[in-house]
Amino acid sequence: MLRTRLTEDYGLDVPFIAAGMAFVAMPPLVAAVSNAGGMGTLGASLVPPDALRSLIQAVRSMTQRPFGVNFITQFATEAHIDVCLEEQVPVVSFF
């Protein structure tokens, strides 16, 4: 196992973070990357807040490992951030 500040800070086995690719980085891919020891990232830019909650819960049903949610800044709303906070998403990033 390669130990780095990234792996230590986020509880990862490998220093790998998957890109939050819109329409591609959906729950199965996010969970697969996280289960493999990296950090999967859900691409959530154009997803309405209620659907975002469902996607986050779907990821959680497939992995207990850390994952993130990525937004394109111009499409993120306060409601999106609220969902991430309520669902206790470990990492939120912005493109």
Phi, psi and omega per residue, in radians:
M1 nan 2.308 3.112
L2 -1.537 2.077 -3.136
R3 -1.723 2.188 3.090
T4 -2.389 3.031 3.078
R5 -1.062 -0.656 3.118
L6 -1.085 -0.831 -3.131
T7 -1.145 -0.673 -3.136
E8 -1.222 -0.765 -3.096
D9 -1.186 -0.545 -3.041
Y10 -2.003 0.102 3.088
G11 1.177 0.654 -3.130
L12 -1.702 2.754 3.043
D13 -1.564 -0.518 3.137
V14 -2.320 2.578 -3.116
P15 -1.429 1.223 -3.093
F16 -2.348 2.211 3.060
I17 -2.139 2.098 3.129
A18 -1.304 2.541 3.105
A19 -1.214 2.523 3.092
G20 -1.475 1.219 -3.052
M21 -1.322 2.045 -3.135
A22 -1.005 2.415 3.117
F23 1.208 -0.080 3.123
V24 -2.050 -0.807 -3.097
A25 -1.421 1.317 -3.127
M26 -1.773 3.028 -3.017
P27 -0.841 -0.774 -3.135
P28 -1.067 -0.718 3.124
L29 -1.218 -0.757 3.136
V30 -1.014 -0.855 -3.126
A31 -1.136 -0.687 -3.140
A32 -1.078 -0.770 3.131
V33 -1.140 -0.781 3.135
S34 -1.114 -0.751 3.126
N35 -1.139 -0.446 3.102
A36 -1.411 -0.065 3.070
G37 1.890 -0.128 3.067
G38 -1.666 -2.807 3.076
M39 -2.072 1.980 3.018
G40 -1.316 2.615 -3.133
T41 -2.300 2.132 3.137
L42 -1.361 2.183 3.080
G43 -1.489 1.871 -2.951
A44 -2.118 0.406 -2.985
S45 -1.037 -0.787 -3.050
L46 -1.878 0.290 -3.102
V47 -1.554 2.256 3.068
P48 -1.104 2.680 -3.080
P49 -0.922 -0.745 3.139
D50 -1.121 -0.695 3.093
A51 -1.192 -0.611 3.085
L52 -1.040 -0.779 3.126
R53 -1.015 -0.772 3.133
S54 -1.097 -0.717 3.127
L55 -1.142 -0.743 3.106
I56 -1.069 -0.775 3.128
Q57 -1.135 -0.608 3.080
A58 -1.124 -0.756 3.080
V59 -1.030 -0.826 -3.124
R60 -1.061 -0.521 3.129
S61 -1.284 -0.283 -3.092
M62 -1.853 -0.241 -3.123
T63 -2.675 2.618 3.003
Q64 -1.821 0.021 -3.068
R65 -1.489 2.841 3.101
P66 -1.084 2.553 3.060
F67 -2.629 2.974 3.141
G68 -2.291 2.967 3.035
V69 -2.188 2.337 -3.126
N70 -2.055 2.390 3.117
F71 -2.142 2.597 2.852
I72 -1.474 2.127 -2.946
T73 -0.864 -0.780 -3.059
Q74 -1.157 -0.299 -3.138
F75 -1.787 -0.163 -3.126
A76 -1.380 2.370 3.106
T77 -2.039 2.964 3.075
E78 -1.042 -0.625 3.128
A79 -1.105 -0.644 3.085
H80 -1.098 -0.779 -3.136
I81 -1.151 -0.700 3.097
D82 -1.018 -0.756 3.114
V83 -1.056 -0.790 3.133
C84 -1.070 -0.714 3.105
L85 -1.162 -0.804 -3.134
E86 -1.089 -0.654 -3.133
E87 -1.504 0.010 3.105
Q88 0.925 0.864 3.071
V89 -1.133 2.245 -3.094
P90 -1.079 -0.652 -3.077
V91 -2.436 2.315 3.016
V92 -2.142 2.265 3.133
S93 -2.239 2.796 -3.083
F94 -2.247 2.413 3.093
F95 -1.796 nan nan
